């Protein structure tokens, strides 16, 4: 599977555009990312997420068949925090035509327990995804050799609100 990293720039009219930053081949069955473990493996191999000294937050955008459309670094923070709002996520999702997505961020401390802010951001992004009709599949925290799938550990955050 080809992993394409994008960034968002402004064109001459000050409009957001996608720009390919890099592309690399990555060995994965059928190019699908169906489990948190597969996503963590990709992020550790391609981004070295488990080795970074500051927090980073990435967006993995998928089509209807769970094929990876693109990978975006959305935020680069400090040793214990990163700033994110739904806008940064959804601009990228709209530009690449995604219908599903996963957020991944690292905890340099190695402790993958979600912070109160991690939980709050996950709730806000999930609500925005429901409103936009784009499915938020998971928010994964990587720390050293371990990870936390918030969908697995905090499934109530991902329940549909009526």
C-alpha positions in Angstrom: 0.0 0.0 0.0 1.2 3.5 -0.7 1.1 5.9 2.3 0.8 9.5 1.2 1.5 12.3 3.7 -0.1 15.6 2.9 0.0 19.1 4.3 -2.5 21.9 3.8 -1.3 25.1 2.3 -3.0 28.3 1.1 -3.2 29.0 -2.6 -2.9 32.4 -4.2 -6.5 33.1 -3.3 -6.0 32.2 0.3 -7.9 28.9 -0.1 -6.9 25.6 1.5 -5.3 23.1 -0.9 -3.8 19.6 -0.4 -0.1 19.3 -1.2 1.6 15.9 -1.2 4.5 16.0 1.3 5.8 12.5 0.7 4.8 9.0 -0.3 6.2 5.6 0.6 5.3 2.0 0.1 4.2 0.1 3.2 3.6 -3.6 3.4 0.0 -4.2 4.4 -2.6 -6.8 3.4 -4.9 -5.3 0.7 -4.0 -1.8 1.9 -6.6 -1.9 4.6 -6.3 -0.7 8.1 -9.0 -2.6 10.0 -7.6 -2.8 13.6 -6.0 -0.4 16.1 -2.9 -2.7 16.1 -2.5 -2.3 12.3 -2.8 1.5 12.6 -0.3 1.6 15.5 2.1 -0.5 13.6 1.9 1.8 10.5 2.3 4.9 12.7 5.3 3.5 14.5 7.0 2.3 11.3 6.2 5.4 9.1 6.1 8.2 11.7 8.1 6.8 14.6 5.2 7.8 16.8 6.5 5.7 19.7 9.9 7.5 19.7 9.0 11.2 19.4 9.9 13.5 22.2 6.9 15.8 21.8 3.2 15.2 21.3 2.1 14.9 17.7 -1.5 14.3 16.4 -2.1 12.7 13.1 -5.2 12.2 11.0 -5.6 9.0 8.9 -8.3 9.5 6.3 -10.1 6.5 4.7 -12.5 5.8 1.9 -15.6 3.5 2.2 -13.5 0.4 1.9 -11.0 1.4 4.6 -8.3 2.2 2.2 -6.0 4.9 3.4 -6.4 8.0 1.4 -3.9 10.1 3.2 -2.0 10.8 6.4 -1.8 14.3 7.9 0.2 15.7 10.8 -2.5 18.0 12.3 -0.6 19.2 15.4 2.8 19.2 16.9 2.8 20.2 20.6 5.0 20.0 23.6 6.2 17.2 25.8 2.7 16.9 27.4 0.2 18.6 25.2 -1.0 19.5 21.7 -3.7 21.9 20.5 -6.5 20.7 18.2 -10.0 21.8 17.2 -12.5 20.1 14.9 -11.8 22.6 12.1 -8.3 21.3 11.5 -9.6 17.8 11.2 -12.5 18.4 8.9 -10.7 20.8 6.5 -8.4 17.9 5.7 -11.1 15.3 5.5 -13.2 17.4 3.0 -10.2 18.2 0.9 -9.3 14.5 0.4 -12.9 13.2 0.1 -12.7 10.9 3.2 -15.8 9.2 4.7 -14.0 7.7 7.7 -11.1 8.7 9.8 -8.9 7.8 12.8 -7.0 10.2 15.0 -3.6 9.0 16.5 -1.4 10.9 18.9 1.5 10.0 21.0 2.3 10.4 24.7 6.1 10.7 25.0 5.8 9.7 28.7 4.8 6.2 27.6 1.6 6.4 29.7 -1.3 5.8 27.2 -4.0 6.7 29.7 -6.2 9.4 28.0 -6.1 12.8 29.7 -9.3 14.7 30.5 -8.5 16.9 27.4 -8.1 13.7 25.2 -11.5 12.6 26.2 -13.1 16.0 25.7 -11.5 16.4 22.3 -12.7 12.9 21.3 -16.2 13.8 22.3 -16.2 17.1 20.3 -14.7 15.5 17.2 -17.2 12.6 17.4 -20.1 15.0 17.5 -18.7 17.0 14.6 -18.2 13.8 12.6 -21.9 12.8 13.2 -23.0 16.3 12.0 -20.9 16.1 8.9 -21.6 12.4 8.1 -18.0 11.4 8.4 -17.4 8.4 10.6 -14.9 8.8 13.4 -13.5 5.2 13.8 -11.1 5.6 16.7 -8.7 7.8 18.6 -5.5 5.9 19.4 -2.9 7.0 21.9 0.6 5.5 21.4 3.1 5.4 24.2 6.4 3.5 23.8 5.5 -0.1 23.0 1.9 0.1 24.0 -1.3 1.9 22.9 -4.8 2.7 23.9 -7.7 2.5 21.5 -10.3 4.9 22.9 -13.0 3.1 20.9 -12.1 -0.2 22.7 -11.5 1.3 26.1 -14.1 4.2 26.1 -16.7 3.0 23.7 -19.4 5.3 25.1 -17.5 8.2 23.5 -18.3 6.7 20.1 -22.0 6.0 20.5 -24.4 7.8 18.2 -26.2 10.6 19.8 -29.9 11.0 18.9 
